[in-house]
Amino acid sequence: MALSDNARFCLVLGGFWCFLILLSAVRAVISSGQAKFHERKLDVELCQHGIKGGKTRLRCERCKQEEAERLRQEQENWEHAKKIKGIMAEAGRLRNEELARLTKLRTHKIDFLLNFTPGEFEGIVAKMYRQMGYSVKQTPMSNDFGRDLILSRNGKTIFVECKRYARDKPIGRPALQKFYAAIKTMKADSGIFVTTSEFAATAMKFAEENSIELIDGPKLAALMMRAFPTGPDAQEYRLMCPECGDVVVFDLKNTVDSKRCRNGHELKNDLSGDDLSFKALSDVPYCDKCGEAMRLRHGYRGKFWGCKNYPRCRGTKPYLGTRNK
């Protein structure tokens, strides 16, 4: 008797479902067997001390002690890492506070210098270099032949050019070229260009190519504080050891490259000598890309903040006036 198409379809479908049920049952049996085998293995597996289930079933007292010691050591390592992380955060906070404090002192010094006349400014820079051990001759205000001060020490003659400019008025390449011509014409050994503002990128490149030392506002403030200290708090720079939390005090007047804390860890002085870097200028924003202080630059659309690390970092921010958040 021939089966209809519907009966044939139902027969095939029923066979398929029976196959699936059988396959599920086989899988369940295999899984149960594997679980029992695994449990049996855990029961008979020898620990390193020769006891069945000693480690897997915690039947060995020595294994229990070792496991407890391992957990205790992990807890200690976690607590130590947490403590170090907290110390490092506190060390960073202290460093930023110190930078802000010292920067404030130096910034006030620059504000004070901006109130001087050009002649008075040259005079205070001359006194500063005398305090630093130079013999200084100040040239006349007119017909100075491209240099304001003539420094002498150890048989070397150094020309100094002084420009008392506002912070947002950078020194450009032409001023450096004129100064370099005076150095070469009158055969000085080297030159120093001092300003209360900053230097344009073209001026910095020209100075580097021709070995002219540049002293911008922050560096001038640091030199002024070394020459005319305002008190112990202005001469000290505190750093916290990121390993143990001990605070080490550096003397900015008699700088050293590094010191050791009471626990023997070495701390590098990153704010020493004339090479001071300031990330905490009150009106200067930080680069969102690299975290360095930014410089006020002049573009064809006007003023803007550009990263100090340009061209390695091309971070920028709009210039909002004397206050930038």
VEXKE-577994 format. One line per field, with one value per atom (N, C-alpha, C): residue in one letter; atom name; y, z, x. Coordinates in steps of 0.2 Angstrom, whole numbers. Each point is the difference from the previous one (the first is absolute). Layout:
N
aa: c(a; ...)
at: c(CA; ...)
y: c(Y; ...)
z: c(Z; ...)
x: c(X; ...)
END
This chain:
325
aa: c(m; m; m; a; a; a; l; l; l; s; s; s; d; d; d; n; n; n; a; a; a; r; r; r; f; f; f; c; c; c; l; l; l; v; v; v; l; l; l; g; g; g; g; g; g; f; f; f; w; w; w; c; c; c; f; f; f; l; l; l; i; i; i; l; l; l; l; l; l; s; s; s; a; a; a; v; v; v; r; r; r; a; a; a; v; v; v; i; i; i; s; s; s; s; s; s; g; g; g; q; q; q; a; a; a; k; k; k; f; f; f; h; h; h; e; e; e; r; r; r; k; k; k; l; l; l; d; d; d; v; v; v; e; e; e; l; l; l; c; c; c; q; q; q; h; h; h; g; g; g; i; i; i; k; k; k; g; g; g; g; g; g; k; k; k; t; t; t; r; r; r; l; l; l; r; r; r; c; c; c; e; e; e; r; r; r; c; c; c; k; k; k; q; q; q; e; e; e; e; e; e; a; a; a; e; e; e; r; r; r; l; l; l; r; r; r; q; q; q; e; e; e; q; q; q; e; e; e; n; n; n; w; w; w; e; e; e; h; h; h; a; a; a; k; k; k; k; k; k; i; i; i; k; k; k; g; g; g; i; i; i; m; m; m; a; a; a; e; e; e; a; a; a; g; g; g; r; r; r; l; l; l; r; r; r; n; n; n; e; e; e; e; e; e; l; l; l; a; a; a; r; r; r; l; l; l; t; t; t; k; k; k; l; l; l; r; r; r; t; t; t; h; h; h; k; k; k; i; i; i; d; d; d; f; f; f; l; l; l; l; l; l; n; n; n; f; f; f; t; t; t; p; p; p; g; g; g; e; e; e; f; f; f; e; e; e; g; g; g; i; i; i; v; v; v; a; a; a; k; k; k; m; m; m; y; y; y; r; r; r; q; q; q; m; m; m; g; g; g; y; y; y; s; s; s; v; v; v; k; k; k; q; q; q; t; t; t; p; p; p; m; m; m; s; s; s; n; n; n; d; d; d; f; f; f; g; g; g; r; r; r; d; d; d; l; l; l; i; i; i; l; l; l; s; s; s; r; r; r; n; n; n; g; g; g; k; k; k; t; t; t; i; i; i; f; f; f; v; v; v; e; e; e; c; c; c; k; k; k; r; r; r; y; y; y; a; a; a; r; r; r; d; d; d; k; k; k; p; p; p; i; i; i; g; g; g; r; r; r; p; p; p; a; a; a; l; l; l; q; q; q; k; k; k; f; f; f; y; y; y; a; a; a; a; a; a; i; i; i; k; k; k; t; t; t; m; m; m; k; k; k; a; a; a; d; d; d; s; s; s; g; g; g; i; i; i; f; f; f; v; v; v; t; t; t; t; t; t; s; s; s; e; e; e; f; f; f; a; a; a; a; a; a; t; t; t; a; a; a; m; m; m; k; k; k; f; f; f; a; a; a; e; e; e; e; e; e; n; n; n; s; s; s; i; i; i; e; e; e; l; l; l; i; i; i; d; d; d; g; g; g; p; p; p; k; k; k; l; l; l; a; a; a; a; a; a; l; l; l; m; m; m; m; m; m; r; r; r; a; a; a; f; f; f; p; p; p; t; t; t; g; g; g; p; p; p; d; d; d; a; a; a; q; q; q; e; e; e; y; y; y; r; r; r; l; l; l; m; m; m; c; c; c; p; p; p; e; e; e; c; c; c; g; g; g; d; d; d; v; v; v; v; v; v; v; v; v; f; f; f; d; d; d; l; l; l; k; k; k; n; n; n; t; t; t; v; v; v; d; d; d; s; s; s; k; k; k; r; r; r; c; c; c; r; r; r; n; n; n; g; g; g; h; h; h; e; e; e; l; l; l; k; k; k; n; n; n; d; d; d; l; l; l; s; s; s; g; g; g; d; d; d; d; d; d; l; l; l; s; s; s; f; f; f; k; k; k; a; a; a; l; l; l; s; s; s; d; d; d; v; v; v; p; p; p; y; y; y; c; c; c; d; d; d; k; k; k; c; c; c; g; g; g; e; e; e; a; a; a; m; m; m; r; r; r; l; l; l; r; r; r; h; h; h; g; g; g; y; y; y; r; r; r; g; g; g; k; k; k; f; f; f; w; w; w; g; g; g; c; c; c; k; k; k; n; n; n; y; y; y; p; p; p; r; r; r; c; c; c; r; r; r; g; g; g; t; t; t; k; k; k; p; p; p; y; y; y; l; l; l; g; g; g; t; t; t; r; r; r; n; n; n; k; k; k)
at: c(N; CA; C; N; CA; C; N; CA; C; N; CA; C; N; CA; C; N; CA; C; N; CA; C; N; CA; C; N; CA; C; N; CA; C; N; CA; C; N; CA; C; N; CA; C; N; CA; C; N; CA; C; N; CA; C; N; CA; C; N; CA; C; N; CA; C; N; CA; C; N; CA; C; N; CA; C; N; CA; C; N; CA; C; N; CA; C; N; CA; C; N; CA; C; N; CA; C; N; CA; C; N; CA; C; N; CA; C; N; CA; C; N; CA; C; N; CA; C; N; CA; C; N; CA; C; N; CA; C; N; CA; C; N; CA; C; N; CA; C; N; CA; C; N; CA; C; N; CA; C; N; CA; C; N; CA; C; N; CA; C; N; CA; C; N; CA; C; N; CA; C; N; CA; C; N; CA; C; N; CA; C; N; CA; C; N; CA; C; N; CA; C; N; CA; C; N; CA; C; N; CA; C; N; CA; C; N; CA; C; N; CA; C; N; CA; C; N; CA; C; N; CA; C; N; CA; C; N; CA; C; N; CA; C; N; CA; C; N; CA; C; N; CA; C; N; CA; C; N; CA; C; N; CA; C; N; CA; C; N; CA; C; N; CA; C; N; CA; C; N; CA; C; N; CA; C; N; CA; C; N; CA; C; N; CA; C; N; CA; C; N; CA; C; N; CA; C; N; CA; C; N; CA; C; N; CA; C; N; CA; C; N; CA; C; N; CA; C; N; CA; C; N; CA; C; N; CA; C; N; CA; C; N; CA; C; N; CA; C; N; CA; C; N; CA; C; N; CA; C; N; CA; C; N; CA; C; N; CA; C; N; CA; C; N; CA; C; N; CA; C; N; CA; C; N; CA; C; N; CA; C; N; CA; C; N; CA; C; N; CA; C; N; CA; C; N; CA; C; N; CA; C; N; CA; C; N; CA; C; N; CA; C; N; CA; C; N; CA; C; N; CA; C; N; CA; C; N; CA; C; N; CA; C; N; CA; C; N; CA; C; N; CA; C; N; CA; C; N; CA; C; N; CA; C; N; CA; C; N; CA; C; N; CA; C; N; CA; C; N; CA; C; N; CA; C; N; CA; C; N; CA; C; N; CA; C; N; CA; C; N; CA; C; N; CA; C; N; CA; C; N; CA; C; N; CA; C; N; CA; C; N; CA; C; N; CA; C; N; CA; C; N; CA; C; N; CA; C; N; CA; C; N; CA; C; N; CA; C; N; CA; C; N; CA; C; N; CA; C; N; CA; C; N; CA; C; N; CA; C; N; CA; C; N; CA; C; N; CA; C; N; CA; C; N; CA; C; N; CA; C; N; CA; C; N; CA; C; N; CA; C; N; CA; C; N; CA; C; N; CA; C; N; CA; C; N; CA; C; N; CA; C; N; CA; C; N; CA; C; N; CA; C; N; CA; C; N; CA; C; N; CA; C; N; CA; C; N; CA; C; N; CA; C; N; CA; C; N; CA; C; N; CA; C; N; CA; C; N; CA; C; N; CA; C; N; CA; C; N; CA; C; N; CA; C; N; CA; C; N; CA; C; N; CA; C; N; CA; C; N; CA; C; N; CA; C; N; CA; C; N; CA; C; N; CA; C; N; CA; C; N; CA; C; N; CA; C; N; CA; C; N; CA; C; N; CA; C; N; CA; C; N; CA; C; N; CA; C; N; CA; C; N; CA; C; N; CA; C; N; CA; C; N; CA; C; N; CA; C; N; CA; C; N; CA; C; N; CA; C; N; CA; C; N; CA; C; N; CA; C; N; CA; C; N; CA; C; N; CA; C; N; CA; C; N; CA; C; N; CA; C; N; CA; C; N; CA; C; N; CA; C; N; CA; C; N; CA; C; N; CA; C; N; CA; C; N; CA; C; N; CA; C; N; CA; C; N; CA; C; N; CA; C; N; CA; C; N; CA; C; N; CA; C; N; CA; C; N; CA; C; N; CA; C; N; CA; C; N; CA; C; N; CA; C; N; CA; C; N; CA; C; N; CA; C; N; CA; C; N; CA; C; N; CA; C; N; CA; C; N; CA; C; N; CA; C; N; CA; C; N; CA; C; N; CA; C; N; CA; C; N; CA; C; N; CA; C; N; CA; C; N; CA; C; N; CA; C; N; CA; C; N; CA; C; N; CA; C; N; CA; C; N; CA; C; N; CA; C; N; CA; C; N; CA; C; N; CA; C; N; CA; C; N; CA; C; N; CA; C; N; CA; C; N; CA; C; N; CA; C; N; CA; C; N; CA; C; N; CA; C; N; CA; C; N; CA; C; N; CA; C; N; CA; C; N; CA; C; N; CA; C; N; CA; C; N; CA; C; N; CA; C; N; CA; C; N; CA; C; N; CA; C; N; CA; C; N; CA; C; N; CA; C; N; CA; C; N; CA; C; N; CA; C; N; CA; C; N; CA; C; N; CA; C; N; CA; C; N; CA; C; N; CA; C; N; CA; C; N; CA; C; N; CA; C; N; CA; C; N; CA; C; N; CA; C; N; CA; C; N; CA; C; N; CA; C; N; CA; C; N; CA; C; N; CA; C; N; CA; C; N; CA; C; N; CA; C)
y: c(-6; 6; 6; 4; 6; 6; 3; 5; 7; 4; 6; 5; 6; 4; 3; 1; 3; -6; -6; -5; -1; 0; 0; 5; 6; 6; -1; -2; -1; -5; -6; -5; 2; 4; 3; 5; 4; 5; -4; -5; -4; -3; -3; -3; 5; 6; 6; 2; 0; 2; -6; -6; -6; 1; 1; 1; 5; 6; 5; -2; -3; -2; -5; -5; -5; 4; 5; 3; 4; 3; 4; -5; -6; -5; -3; -1; -2; 6; 6; 5; 1; -1; 0; -5; -6; -6; 1; 3; 2; 5; 5; 6; -3; -4; -3; -4; -4; -4; 4; 5; 5; 3; 2; 3; -5; -6; -5; -2; 0; -1; 6; 6; 6; -1; -1; -1; -5; -6; -5; 2; 3; 3; 4; 5; 4; -3; -6; -4; -4; -2; -4; 4; 6; 4; 1; -1; 1; 7; 2; 7; -1; 5; 0; -3; -2; -3; -7; -3; -7; -2; 5; -2; 1; -5; 0; 5; 5; 5; 5; 0; 5; 7; 2; 7; 1; -5; 1; 0; -4; -1; 3; 3; 3; -5; -6; -5; 0; 4; 0; 7; -1; 6; 5; -3; 4; 4; -3; 3; 6; -1; 5; 6; -2; 6; 4; -4; 3; 5; -3; 4; 6; -1; 6; 5; -2; 5; 3; -4; 3; 6; -1; 5; 6; -2; 6; 4; -3; 4; 4; -3; 4; 6; -1; 6; 5; -2; 5; 3; -3; 3; 5; -2; 5; 6; -1; 6; 4; -3; 4; 4; -3; 3; 6; -1; 5; 6; -2; 5; 4; -3; 3; 5; -3; 5; 6; -1; 6; 5; -3; 4; 4; -4; 4; 5; -1; 6; 6; -2; 6; 3; -4; 3; 5; -2; 4; 6; 0; 5; 5; -2; 4; 4; -4; 3; 6; -1; 5; 6; -1; 5; 4; -3; 3; 4; -3; 4; 6; 0; 5; 6; -3; 5; 4; -4; 3; 5; -3; 4; 7; -1; 7; 5; -3; 5; 3; -4; 2; 5; -2; 4; 7; 0; 7; 4; -4; 4; 3; -4; 3; 6; -1; 6; 6; -1; 5; 3; -4; 3; 3; -2; 4; 7; 2; 7; 4; -3; 4; 4; 5; 3; -4; 0; -4; 1; 6; 1; -3; 0; -3; -8; -2; -7; -3; 4; -2; 1; 4; 1; -6; -2; -6; -6; -1; -6; 0; 6; 1; -2; 2; -1; -8; -3; -7; -4; 2; -3; 1; 6; 1; -4; -1; -5; -7; -2; -6; -1; 5; 0; 3; 3; 3; 8; 2; 7; 3; 5; 3; 7; 1; 7; 2; 5; 2; 5; -1; 5; 5; 6; 5; -2; 4; -2; 2; 5; 1; -2; -2; -2; -6; -5; -6; -5; 1; -4; -7; -1; -6; -5; 3; -4; 5; -3; 5; -1; -7; -1; -4; 1; -4; -3; -7; -4; -3; 0; -3; -5; -6; -5; -5; -2; -5; 2; 6; 2; 0; -1; 0; 6; 2; 6; -2; 2; -2; 6; 1; 5; -2; 5; -1; 5; -2; 4; -1; 6; 0; 3; -4; 3; -1; 5; 0; 0; -6; 0; -4; 2; -4; -7; -4; -7; -3; 4; -2; 3; 3; 3; -4; -5; -4; 3; -2; 3; -4; 3; -3; -1; -3; -1; 6; 5; 6; 3; 0; 3; -4; -7; -5; 1; 2; 1; 6; 5; 7; -1; -4; -1; -5; -5; -4; 4; 5; 4; 4; 3; 3; -4; -6; -5; -1; -2; -1; 6; 6; 6; 2; -1; 2; -5; -6; -6; -2; 0; -3; -8; -3; -7; -3; 3; -3; 5; -1; 5; -3; 4; -2; 5; -3; 5; -1; 5; 0; 4; -4; 4; -2; 4; -2; -4; 0; -4; -7; -1; -7; 1; -5; 0; -4; 3; -4; -6; -4; -6; 1; 5; 2; 3; 4; 2; -5; -5; -6; -4; -1; -4; 4; 7; 4; 0; 0; 0; -6; -6; -6; -1; 2; 0; 4; 5; 5; 1; -5; -1; 6; 3; 6; -3; 2; -3; 5; -3; 3; 0; 5; 1; 3; -4; 2; 2; 2; 2; -5; -6; -5; -1; 0; -1; 6; 6; 6; 1; -2; 0; -5; -6; -5; 3; 3; 3; 6; 4; 6; -3; -6; -2; -3; -3; -2; 6; 5; 6; 4; 1; 4; -5; -4; -5; 4; -2; 3; -3; -6; -3; -8; -3; -8; -3; 2; -4; 1; 5; 1; -3; -3; -3; -8; -2; -7; -3; -6; -4; -7; -2; -6; -5; -6; -6; -6; -4; -6; -6; -4; -7; -4; -2; -4; -7; -2; -7; -1; 6; -1; 6; 6; 5; 5; -1; 5; 6; 6; 6; 3; 1; 3; 7; 4; 7; 2; 3; 2; 8; 2; 7; 3; 4; 3; 4; 3; 4; -4; -5; -5; -6; -1; -5; -7; -5; -7; -4; -5; -3; -5; -3; -5; 0; -3; -1; -7; -3; -6; 1; -3; 1; -4; 0; -3; -8; -3; -7; -2; 5; -2; 0; 3; 0; 7; 0; 6; 4; 6; 5; 5; 0; 5; 7; 5; 7; 2; 1; 2; 7; 4; 7; 4; -2; 3; 5; 4; 4; 5; 2; 5; -4; -6; -4; -2; 5; -1; 0; -5; 0; 1; 4; 1; -2; -5; -2; 3; 5; 2; 8; 3; 7; 1; 5; 1; 1; 4; 1; -4; -5; -4; -7; -2; -7; -5; -6; -6; -4; -3; -3; -7; -1; -6; -6; 1; -6; -3; 5; -3; 3; 5; 2; 6; 2; 5; 7; 5; 7; 2; 5; 2; 7; 2; 7; 4; 6; 5; 1; -1; 0; 5; 2; 5; -3; -1; -3; 5; -2; 5; 2; -4; 2; 3; 1; 3; -4; 1; -3; -7; -5; -6; -4; -5; -4; -6; -1; -5; -4; -7; -4; 2; 0; 1; -5; -6; -5; -1; 6; 0; 0; -4; -3; -7; -3; -7; -1; 6; -1; 7; -1; 5; 2; -1; 3; 7; 3; 7; 1; 6; 3; 7; 2; 7; 5; 6; 5; 4; 0; 3; 6; 3; 6; -2; 5; -1; -6; -3; -6; -5; -6; -6; -6; -3; -6; -6)
z: c(0; 0; 0; -5; -1; 6; 3; 4; -3; 3; -3; 1; -3; 1; 8; 2; 7; 5; -1; 5; -1; -6; -1; 4; -1; 4; 7; 3; 7; 3; -4; 1; 1; -5; 0; 6; 1; 5; 7; 1; 6; 1; -5; 0; 2; -3; 2; 7; 3; 7; 5; -2; 3; 0; -5; -1; 5; 0; 5; 7; 2; 7; 2; -5; 1; 1; -4; 0; 7; 2; 6; 6; 0; 5; 0; -6; 0; 3; -2; 3; 7; 3; 7; 4; -3; 3; -1; -5; -1; 5; 1; 4; 7; 2; 7; 1; -5; 1; 1; -4; 1; 7; 2; 7; 5; 0; 5; -1; -6; -1; 3; -1; 3; 7; 3; 8; 2; -3; 2; 0; -6; -1; 6; 2; 6; 6; 1; 6; 1; -6; 0; -2; -2; -2; 6; -1; 6; 0; 6; 1; 0; 0; 0; 7; 5; 6; 0; -6; -1; 3; 1; 3; -5; -1; -5; 2; -5; 1; 5; 1; 5; -2; -6; -3; -2; -5; -3; 5; 5; 5; 7; 0; 6; 6; -1; 5; 3; -3; 3; 4; 6; 4; -2; -3; -3; -6; -4; -6; 2; 6; 2; 3; 3; 3; -6; -5; -6; -4; 0; -4; 4; 7; 4; 0; -1; -1; -6; -5; -7; 0; 3; 0; 4; 6; 4; -4; -4; -4; -5; -3; -5; 3; 6; 3; 2; 2; 2; -6; -6; -6; -3; 1; -2; 4; 7; 4; -1; -1; -2; -6; -5; -7; 1; 4; 2; 4; 4; 4; -4; -5; -4; -5; -2; -5; 4; 6; 4; 1; 2; 1; -7; -5; -7; -1; 1; -1; 5; 6; 5; -2; -3; -2; -6; -5; -5; 2; 5; 3; 3; 4; 3; -5; -5; -6; -3; -2; -3; 5; 6; 5; 0; 0; 1; -7; -5; -7; 0; 3; 0; 5; 6; 5; -3; -3; -2; -7; -4; -6; 2; 5; 3; 2; 4; 2; -6; -5; -6; -4; -1; -4; 3; 7; 3; -1; 0; -2; -7; -5; -7; 0; 4; 0; 3; 5; 3; -6; -3; -5; -6; -2; -5; 2; 6; 2; -1; -1; -1; -7; 0; -7; -3; -7; -3; 3; 2; 4; 6; 4; 7; -1; -5; -1; -2; -4; -2; 6; 5; 6; 5; 0; 5; -3; -7; -3; 1; 0; 1; 7; 5; 7; 1; -3; 0; -2; -6; -2; 5; 3; 4; 6; 3; 5; -2; -6; -2; -2; 2; -1; -6; -4; -6; 1; -4; 0; -6; 2; -5; -2; -6; -2; -4; 2; -3; -5; -6; -6; 1; -4; 0; -3; 2; -2; -8; -2; -8; -2; -6; -4; 4; 2; 4; -5; -7; -5; 1; 2; -1; 7; 5; 6; 6; 5; 6; 6; 0; 6; -3; 3; -2; 6; 0; 5; -1; 6; -1; 6; -2; 6; -4; 4; -2; -7; -2; -6; -6; 1; -5; 0; -6; 0; -3; 4; -2; -1; -6; -1; 3; 3; 2; -3; -3; -2; 4; 3; 4; -3; 0; -2; 5; 2; 5; -4; -2; -4; 4; -1; 3; -2; 4; -1; -7; -3; -6; -6; 1; -6; 0; -4; -1; -4; 2; -4; -7; -5; -7; -2; -6; -3; -1; -3; -2; 6; 6; 6; 1; -1; 1; -5; -6; -5; 1; 2; 2; 5; 5; 6; -2; -4; -3; -4; -4; -4; 5; 6; 5; 3; 1; 3; -5; -6; -5; -2; 0; -2; 5; 6; 6; 3; -3; 2; 7; 3; 6; 0; 6; 0; -1; 3; 0; 1; 0; 1; 4; 4; 4; -1; -2; -2; 6; 4; 5; -1; 2; -1; 5; 2; 5; -4; -6; -4; -2; -6; -3; -7; -3; -7; -5; -6; -5; -2; -4; -2; -5; -4; -5; 4; 5; 4; 4; 3; 3; -4; -6; -5; -2; -1; -2; 6; 6; 6; 0; -1; 1; -6; -5; -6; 1; 4; 1; 7; 4; 7; 4; 0; 4; 6; 6; 5; 1; 1; 0; 8; 3; 6; 0; 0; 0; 7; 0; 6; 6; 0; 5; 2; -5; 2; 3; -2; 3; 7; 1; 7; 5; -3; 4; 2; -5; 1; 5; -1; 5; 7; 1; 7; 2; -4; 2; 2; -4; 2; 6; 0; 6; 3; 4; 4; 4; 0; 4; 7; 1; 6; -1; 6; -1; -4; 1; -4; -7; -3; -7; -2; 4; -2; 1; 3; 1; -5; -2; -5; 3; 2; 4; -5; 0; -4; 5; -2; 4; -4; 4; -3; -2; -6; -2; 2; 3; 3; 7; 4; 7; 3; -3; 2; 4; 1; 3; -4; 4; -4; 1; -6; -1; -2; 3; -1; -4; -6; -4; 0; 0; 1; -7; -3; -6; -1; 5; -1; -1; 4; -1; -2; -7; -3; 0; 1; -2; -4; -4; -5; 4; 5; 4; 7; 4; 7; 2; 6; 2; 6; 0; 6; 6; 5; 6; -1; -4; -2; -5; -3; -5; -7; -1; -7; -3; -7; -3; -3; 1; -3; -5; -6; -4; 1; -1; 1; -7; -2; -6; -1; 5; 1; 2; -3; 2; -5; 3; -4; -4; -6; -4; -4; -1; -4; 3; 3; 3; -5; 1; -4; 4; -2; 4; -4; 4; -3; 4; 5; 4; 0; -6; -1; 0; 4; 2; -6; -5; -6; -6; 1; -6; 1; -6; 0; -1; 1; -2; -6; -3; -7; 2; -3; 1; -2; -5; -3; 3; 3; 3; 7; 2; 7; 2; -6; 2; -1; 3; 0; -7; -2; -7; 0; -6; -2; -4; 2; -4; -7; -5; -7; -4; -6; -4; -7; -2; -6; -5; -6; -4; 2; 4; 3; 7; 2; 7; 5; 6; 5; 2; 1; 3; 4; 4; 4; -4; 0; -4; 5; -1; 5; 0; 5; 1; -4; -1; -3; -8; -3; -7; -3; -6; -4; 2; 6; 2; 2; 3; 2; -3; -3; -3; 3; 7; 4; 0; -1; 0; 4; 3; 3; -2; 0; -1; 5; -2; 5; 2; 7; 3; 3; 0; 3; 6; 5; 5; 5; 0; 4; -5; 1; -4; 5; -1; 4; -3)
x: c(4; -4; 4; -1; 5; -2; 5; -1; -1; -5; -1; 6; 0; 6; 0; -6; 0; 2; -2; 2; 8; 3; 7; 3; -2; 3; 0; -6; 0; 4; 1; 5; 7; 2; 7; 1; -5; 0; 1; -4; 0; 7; 3; 6; 6; -1; 5; 0; -6; -1; 2; -1; 3; 8; 2; 8; 2; -3; 2; 0; -6; -1; 6; 1; 5; 7; 2; 6; 1; -6; 1; 1; -3; 1; 7; 3; 7; 4; -1; 4; 0; -6; -1; 4; 0; 3; 8; 2; 7; 2; -4; 2; 0; -5; 0; 6; 2; 6; 6; 1; 5; 1; -6; 0; 2; -3; 2; 8; 2; 7; 5; -3; 4; 0; -6; -1; 5; 0; 4; 8; 1; 7; 2; -4; 1; 1; -4; 1; 6; 3; 6; 6; 0; 6; 4; 7; 4; 3; 0; 4; 7; 4; 7; 3; -5; 2; -2; -3; -1; -7; -5; -6; -5; -5; -5; -5; -1; -5; 3; 6; 3; -1; 1; 0; -7; -3; -6; -6; 1; -6; 2; 6; 2; 1; 2; 1; 7; 4; 7; 1; 2; 1; 5; 6; 5; -2; -4; -3; -5; -4; -4; 4; 5; 4; 4; 2; 3; -5; -6; -6; -2; 0; -1; 5; 7; 5; 0; -2; -1; -5; -5; -6; 2; 4; 2; 5; 5; 5; -4; -5; -4; -3; -3; -3; 5; 6; 5; 3; 1; 2; -5; -7; -5; 0; 1; 0; 6; 6; 6; -1; -3; -1; -5; -5; -5; 4; 4; 4; 5; 3; 5; -4; -6; -4; -2; -2; -2; 6; 6; 6; 2; 0; 1; -5; -6; -5; 2; 1; 2; 7; 4; 7; -2; -4; -2; -4; -4; -4; 5; 5; 5; 4; 2; 4; -3; -7; -4; -1; -1; 0; 6; 6; 6; 2; -2; 1; -5; -6; -5; 3; 3; 2; 6; 5; 6; -1; -5; -2; -3; -4; -3; 5; 5; 5; 4; 1; 4; -4; -7; -4; -1; 0; -1; 7; 5; 6; 0; -2; -1; -5; -5; -5; 3; 5; 3; 5; 4; 4; -3; -6; -4; -2; 1; -2; 6; 6; 6; 1; 3; 2; 5; 1; 5; 7; 2; 6; 1; -5; -1; 1; -4; 1; 7; 3; 7; 4; -1; 4; -1; -6; -2; 3; 0; 3; 8; 3; 7; 2; -4; 1; -1; -5; 0; 6; 3; 6; 6; 0; 5; 0; -6; -2; 3; 0; 1; 8; 4; 7; 3; -4; 3; 2; 5; 1; -4; -4; -5; 1; 0; 0; -7; -3; -6; 1; -3; 1; -5; 2; -5; -7; -5; -7; 0; 3; 1; 7; 0; 6; 4; -4; 2; 3; 0; 3; -3; -6; -4; 1; 3; 0; 0; -4; -1; 5; 3; 4; 6; 6; 6; 3; -1; 2; 7; 4; 7; 1; 3; 1; 5; 5; 5; 2; 2; 3; -5; -7; -5; -4; -2; -4; -7; -5; -7; -4; -4; -4; -7; -4; -7; -4; -6; -5; -6; -3; -6; -6; -6; -6; -5; -3; -5; -7; -2; -7; -5; -6; -6; 0; -3; 0; -3; -5; -3; 4; 6; 4; 6; 0; 7; 5; 6; 6; 1; 0; 1; 7; 1; 6; 4; -3; 4; 4; -3; 4; 6; -1; 6; 5; -2; 5; 4; -3; 3; 5; -2; 4; 6; -1; 6; 5; -3; 5; 4; -2; 4; 5; -2; 5; 6; -2; 5; 4; -3; 4; 5; -2; 4; 4; 0; 4; -1; -6; -2; 0; 1; 1; -7; -5; -7; -5; -6; -6; -5; -4; -6; -5; -6; -6; -5; -1; -4; -7; -6; -6; -5; -5; -5; -6; 1; -6; 3; -1; 3; 2; 2; 3; -4; 0; -4; 4; -3; 3; 6; -1; 6; 6; -2; 6; 4; -4; 3; 4; -2; 4; 6; 0; 6; 5; -3; 5; 3; -3; 3; 5; -1; 5; 6; -1; 6; 2; -2; 3; -1; -6; -2; -5; 2; -4; -6; -6; -6; -3; -2; -3; -6; -6; -7; -2; -6; -3; 1; -2; 0; 8; 4; 7; 3; -2; 3; -3; -6; -3; 4; 2; 4; 7; 3; 7; -1; -5; -1; -1; -3; -1; 6; 5; 6; 5; -1; 5; -3; -7; -3; -5; 2; -5; -4; -7; -5; -1; 3; -1; 1; 0; 1; -5; -6; -5; 0; 4; 1; 6; 4; 6; -1; -5; -1; -5; 1; -4; -1; -6; -1; -3; 3; -2; -2; -5; -1; 2; 3; 3; -7; 0; -6; 0; 6; 0; -2; 2; -1; -4; -1; -3; 4; 6; 5; 1; 0; 0; 7; 3; 7; 0; 4; 0; 7; -1; 5; 1; 6; 2; 1; -4; 0; 6; 3; 5; 7; 0; 6; -2; -2; -3; 4; -3; 3; -5; 3; -4; -5; 3; -5; 2; -4; 1; -4; 2; -3; -4; -6; -4; 2; -3; 2; 1; -4; 0; 4; 4; 5; -2; -6; -2; 2; 2; 3; -6; 0; -4; 3; -2; 3; -3; 4; -2; -2; -6; -2; -2; 2; -1; 7; 5; 7; 3; 4; 4; -4; 3; -4; -5; 0; -4; -7; -3; -6; -6; -4; -6; -6; -5; -6; -6; -4; -6; -6; 1; -5; -1; 2; -1; -8; -2; -7; -4; 3; -4; 2; 4; 2; -4; -3; -4; 5; -2; 4; -3; 5; -2; -4; -6; -4; 3; 5; 3; 6; 4; 6; 1; -4; 0; 5; 4; 5; -3; 3; -2; 0; -5; -1; 4; 1; 3; -5; 0; -4; 3; -4; 3; -5; 3; -3; -1; -7; -1; -4; -1; -3; -7; -3; -7; 0; 6; 1; 4; 0; 3; -3; 4; -3; 6; -2; 4; 3; 6; 3; 5; 0; 4; 7; 3; 7; 5; -3; 4; -1; -3; -1; 7; 1; -5; -1; 3; -1; -8; -2; -7; -4; -5; -4; -6; 0; -6; -1; -6; -2; -6; 0; -6; -1; -7; -1; 2; 2; 3; -6; -2; -6; 2; 6; 2; 5; 0; 5; -2; -6; -2; -2; 3; -2; -1; -5; -2; 2)
END
